[in-house]
């Protein structure tokens, strides 16, 4: 799947303005990686090696991982961490989990322990301060878990304090509008999988297209392609930078490939530079 559909790895560089960003953090470099789906099928060793090399070339202050390290079976996480231990950053590596990382009852603990074994800080409804008290990092439980309760976490922070939020599923941006979120980093969507250049993800038109297919064939289409429309509600946030009312959201297209594959939707390493507003 990865060699047929994925395409070439791309580095997307963005600059994000943050109000009240401390002068000491001006120019801070973050690298975001997401949606590895490391299972021997959906991410090639070559692409993973390139992603790690490109991340290190950026000389990041902080590396942020936004979930889905495996695909259902958590066992491959033990191989993946042997690759990820080569990541280098000044202030460490922080991560949240995605829906695939909690698929089985034992998955969450196994994935968390494996990442922790190489020094990755996994946040689950927690606040960390790798860049200091003036720019907290909030890591939320996955939206589809039973533990997605942002209020007790977000309410710990003063509204005048800028913050970065890691949340695997970008749909959470709608809920998080009630709090200040200077930058939310998400993944989950794989950029919409199949994108029509100049128009956007095909998933926007998926349900309309299904209606044009005879009923006897629809179940075969959904079997092979899946029902992408159920992955998120807000497909307009499938990839890239978005303003959500007063908040800012960036959605990474991910590294791994998941059905129905990728077309005009290259996997991504995101390099983010923070500047004052």
N, C-alpha and C positions, 0 to 999 in steps of 0.2 A: 504493500500500500504506500509506504513512504516514498519509494523511488518513482512510482507511477504518478502520484498526485501532488506531492508536497511542493515541489519547486525549490528554488534556491533560498537559503536563509538570508534574511535582511536585517540590517541594523537600522532601527528608527530612532532618530535623535530629536528630542523635544526640549523646549525650555518652558518651565512652569513658574508663573509669578505667584508668590505667596505674601499676603499682607502681614506686616509685622515680623517678617523673617529677620532673625538676628543678624547683625553684620558679620558675625563670626561664621555664619552658615551660608553666606553669599557665595554662589558658585558650587555649592555642594553637588556631587555627582552620585546619582542612584542608577543602578541597573536592575531592571525587572525581567525575570524569567517566569514562564507559566506553562501549565498544561503539557507536561512532558509525555504522559501516557507511555512510560517506559515499560514495555512488556515483550520486547523482541520483535514486534511487528510494526508499531506505529511511530517509532523514532529510531533512525539509524544511528549507529555508533559514530559514524563520520560527522553527522550533523550535530550530535551532542558534543563531540570534541570541538567542533568549530564554534559552537555557542559558548562553551567554556573559555576558549581562547579569546574570542571577541569580547567577552565580559571582562576578562583580565586586562586586555589591551586598553579598555576604557579607564583603568585605574580608579574604580569606584570607591567612594567613601562608604557606601552601603549597598549590599545586594539584597534584593527583596524577591521572594518566591511566592507565587500566588496560587498554588494548589494543583491538584490532579497529577501527582508524581507517578502514579500507577494506574492501571485500568482494572478495577475490581479486585483481582487477586493481588494482595499486598506483597507477596514474596519477592518480586523483582526490585523492591526498594533497596534490598541489601546489596544488589549489584550497582544500582544507581548511585548510592552514596559513595561508592569507591571512585566514581567519576567526579561527583560534586565536591569531594574533599579538595580538589585542585582549584576551586574558586578562591579568589583572593580579594579582600576589601579591607579598608582601613578600620572600619567600625563594626565589622562582622556581617553575618548573614542571618536574616530574619524571614520567617515563613508563616503562612497559614495553610490550612488543609482545604481540599476541594471535596465535592460529593463523591468522587471515585475513591478517595482516600479513606472514606468511612463506610464503604459498601458493605462489609461484613462486620459483625460485632467486635471482632478482634483487630480490624484494620487500623482504626485510629491509633491504638496503642503501639502497634507494630511499626507503622509509618513514622509516628512521632519519635519513638525510641531510636529508630535507624537514623533519622535526620539529626537527632540530638547527639548521637555517637560521634558525629564529625564536627560538632560545634555549631550546628544550625539551631537557632532559637525559634521554636515553634510556639506561636501565640494562638491561644484559643480563648477568646473573650478576655484578653489581657492587654495591658499597656506596658511598653518598654521605652527606654530612653537612650538608645545607642548614639544619638546626636546631641544629647543633653536635655535638660528639663525644659528648655525653651521650644523644643519641637518634638513632642511625644509621638510615638508610633503605636497605633492601635491595631491589634489583630483580632478579627472577629471569627466566631464559629461559622461553619458553612451554613448558608441560607436554608438548605434543605435538611439540616440536622434538627434535632429537637432542642438544641441548645443555643439557637440564634436569638439572643436577647441583648441587643445593643445598648438599651437604656442604662442598665447598671454600670456599664463600662464607660459610655460616652458622658454620662452625668458626673463622672469623677473629675472631668476636665473643666477648667474655667473657660467661658466662652471667648475670652480675650486671647486664649492660648492657641496659636496655630498648631495643626496636627496633620499627620498622614495616616490614612486608614487602609488596611489591607483587608479585602473582602472578595473571596473567589468569584462570587456571582454578581455581575453588575446590576441586576435587578434591585439589589439592596440600596442602590443610590437613591431610589425613590423614598424608601423608608428613612434613610439617613439625612434627608433634607431638613429634618427638625433640629439637627445639630450642625455646628460648624464643621465642615470637612474641606480643608484646603487642597487636599489631593487624595482621592480614592484610587487605589490600584486594584484592578480586577482582571480576570481572564474568562475561562469557562466557555465562551462562545466560539472559539477557534476562528474568530473574525468573520463568522457567517459561513465558513466552509467554502461555498461556491459563490463567487462574486462576479457580477456583470460590470465591467469597467465603465465608469461614468454614471452607473445607475445604483449599484449596491448589491447586497446579498440576495440571492435567489429566494431565500426563505421568506422574504416579504410576500412573494407571490406563490408560495408553496401550496397553500390551501386552495387558492383559486385554480392552480394547475391541476390539483387532484380532482377537482370537480369536473374537469374536462376529460378525465380518464374513465373508461367504463368501470363500473363497480367491481366486476370480477377481477380486474387487473390492479385495483387500488391497493389491495392488501399485499400484493407482491412488490409494488413500488415502495410501500412503507416498510416492508420486511428488509429489502436490500438497502434502502436509503435511510430508513428510520424516519421518525416524525420530528424533524428539527425544530418545528414551530413550538414545541413544548419545552425546549431547552431554556429559553428565557421569554419573558413577556415583552421586554423593551428591546426589540431587535435594532432599533435606531441607534443603540449604543453598542453595536456588535464589535466595533474596533475603533481604536484611536481616541482622540481627546474630545471631551464634551463638557459643556456647562450644564449643570443640573440645578436650576435656580441660582443660588449664590455659591453652590459647591462646584468642585472640579473633579472630573472622572477621567481616568485613562484605562482603556481596555486593551490588553495585550492579545495578539492573535495566537499565541502559544507556539510551542515547538513541535509537539506530536500531532499526528493526524488521526482523526476519528471519522467514522462513516458520516456522510457519503464521500469523504475525501476533500481535497482542496483544489480549487481552480481559481487562478488570479487572486490568490489569498495566501501569500508566502508566510512561512513561519518567521518568528520575530524575536530579536533581542532588543529591548528598549533601553536607551541611555537617556536619562532625565537630568537636566541641570536646573537647580533651584535658584531663583533670583527674587529680590524683593519687589513688591508691587509698587 
